[in-house]
Amino acid sequence: MFNPLVVSVGMPRAGSGWYYNLIHDLIVASGGENARSIRKRFFLEPILTEINNNIGAFTTKRIIPVMIPAWLGYTYVVKAHAGPTPLVLFFIKSGKIIASYIYRDPRDALLSAFEYGRRKRKSGRTGAFSDLKTIEDAILFMDSYLRIADSWLAIEKVLHTRYESLLQNYEHEVERLLQYFDLDSDQNNYDEVIERYNPNKGSNEQVGTHFVQGKIGRYKEFLNERQKQMCIERFGTFLGKMGYPVP
């Protein structure tokens, strides 16, 4: 029995952890498998990270082992930030992968990445974003992810979610998720999951959301005029296309 692999993809610092955990728990509530259990049972630890089962790059060496549980009938969710490869596109078009993508105003996303990296350095840790020592570094970093965003946003069979909409109109966006994954919204077993990740019900540091500030338009206060202009030069086409304000 074949079940599709569910892939939750996101722009870095665009609520992708929140988005992944919401989708993951909805799938589990529908009868799917806990991805953390699948990771252990099928010896996928070298491929899927402990934090939200991130697959990293969609290389053949990674995607094929991760597809095996789905081919055996287990529905589960993995996370990614990487762009789609030809193999992934084939699996999406053939229904073997069901993918969703969340994006955000890149100016807020890069500010979040910069601040996250700064917190890591202050605590003596290294890793994601810790090498972003200036806002300019973060702008260049985010620029590379806009090309990935364009790739996912060009795929019609992928559900596209705007971070700002998920934050401001949570119930509507959850309903879109339920419809996309063909989940019956009248089933009460989804209510607890939906409430668990509701941004209006808990603190911004609640488990599974992975955002500290999460506010919209913070870049206006923290970026100087030169940095804002650099963003327009780098991101202007994307901002206009996706309906974000361009001075």
N, C-alpha and C positions, 0 to 999 in steps of 0.2 A: 504493500500500500504506500503510495507516495503522498506526502503532504508538503506544501510549499514552505521554504525557509522564509521567515520574516526578517527583513533587514531595516533597522532604524538608523538613518544617516542624518548627520547634521553638520552645519557650519560650526567650527569651534566657538565656544562661549555663546552659543545661541540657544541655550536651554536644552542642549542635546541629551544630557543626562536625565533631566526631568522628562523629556519626550520619550526616551528609551524606557525608563521605568514605568511610565504610564502605559505605554503600549505593551510592554512585557507582562505587566500584571493583569491587563485586560485579556490578553491571550491566555494566560494561566487560568483566569476566572472562567474562560469559555471552554476549558478542558485541555488546553495546551500544556506544554511541559515547562518546568522551571529551567531556564537556560543554564543556571549555575549547576544544576544536577546533571544536565546533558553534558556540560563541559567536563565534569569529572567522570561520568559513566563511559564516555567515548574517548577519553584520554586526549582532550582537546586543549589542555592547559598550555602547551607551547604555542598555540595559535590564538586562542581567545584570552585576553587579559582578565585578571581577577576583577577589575573595576568595570562593571557593565558589559563584560564579554565583548570587548572591542576586537574586531578581526584585523584591524590595521589595513594594509593594502589588500586589494582584491586580486591577488595573484592566484594562478591555478593551483599552486602548492597549498594555498590556504583555503580557497573556496571549495575545492573538491572534498577534503575531509570534513569540512563544516556542513556540507550538503548531505553527507551520508546518513545522519540521524533522520533528516527529512525524508530521504529515500526509503527509510525503514518505517516511516509512518509517524514520526514525532514532529509536532509543530512547536517551534520555539523561536526566540527572537535574539538576534545579535545586533551589535552597534558598530557604527563606522563613521569616519570622517573623510575617507578616501573617495576618489572619483570612480565612476563605473568603468569597468574594462569590457572588451568585446564579449568575454565569456559571461559576465554578469548581465550585460544587455540581452544576450541570447536567453539566459534563464528568466529574465523579467518578461521578455516577449512571449516565451513559451509557458509562462505561468508557474515556473518552478521556484521563482523568487517573487515575493510581494514586498515592495520597498516603499518607504516613506522618507521625506526629506524636510528638515526644518531649517529655516534661514532667519536672519536678523539684519537690521541696519548694521553694516560692517563697521561703522564708526563706534557704535556702542560695543560691538563684539570685540574690536581690537583694544578698546579701553579696558574691558573686562579681562582680556588675556594679559595685558600689560600689568594690571594690578595683581592678578593672580600670580604672575611670575615674580613680582616684587615681594609678595608675601612669602613665596617659597624661598627666595634668596635670604630674606631676613631671618628665616627659621633655619638656615643652613642646609636647605634641601635643594636638589637639582631635579630636572625632569621637564615635563611639559611647561612651556612658556618661560622657564627660568632664564633663558638666554635673551629675552626681550627686555633690554635694559633702558631703552628709550621708546617714546611714542613712535618715533620714526621707524624703529625696528618693528614695532607692532603693525604699523601701516603696511610695510613691505611683506610681513608675514601674512596678513589678512588678504593682501592682493593676490597671493597664490591660491588662496581658497575660493576666491570669486570665480576663477576658471572652473573649479570643481563644482561650485554652485550652479554655474551656467549649464554644465553637463547634466546635472540631475534635474534642473528645472526644464530642460528641453525634452524630458521623457514623459510622454503623456500618461503612461500607465502607472507612474509614480504619484503618490499623494503628496502634494506640496503644502506645507504648513508655515505660516508666518508667525514667528515667535511673538511679536507684538499682539497678534490676534489671539494666540493661545493665552496670553497673559490678561488681556482685556475682555475677551469674549470666550471664556473657558468652556462654558456649557455647549456653545455652538460648535466649537472646534472638536470637543469630545464626541459630539454627535456625528461629525464628519468622519472621525476615526472609526466609530462603531459601524457606520454605513460602509466605509471602505473595506473593512475587514469582515463585512457581512456578519456582524454580531447583533443579536436581537437586543435592542436597547430597553425592552420591557422586562428583561430578566433582572431580578433584584440582586443577583450576585455581582453585578457590575457597580452597584451604588457605592459600596465601601471603597472600591478602588478609585472611583471618580472623586469621592470626597477626600481620599488620602492625598491626592496630588492637586487639589484645588488651591490655587495661589491665594485665594481670599479667605481660606479657612485656617491656615497655619502661619508660622513664621517663615521668613525667606531662607532660613537655615534648616528647614525641615528635611528629614531624610529622603533622599531620592530626587530632590530638585536640583541640587548642585549649582544653585546660584546664591550669592550673598546680597548683592544690590538688586539686580534684576530690573532696574528702572529704565524707562524709555527716555532717550534723548539726553543722557548724562554727558555725552561727549560735548554738548554745547557749553557746558560749564568748565570742563577740564582740559579741553584742547585749545591751544592758542590759535590765532588767525592763520598763521603760516601752516600749522598742522592741519587745520580745517581745509585750507586750500589744497594741500597735498592730497587729502582725501578726495576732494572733488576731481583732481587731475587723475587719480588712480581709479576711483570708484564711480565717477560721474555717470557712465553709461548704465551700470548696474542699478544705481540709485534711482535714476529716472525710469528705467524699465520696470522696477519693482514698486514704484510709487512712493519712494522715500523723498523727503524734502531736499531740494538742491537749491542753495541760495543763488 
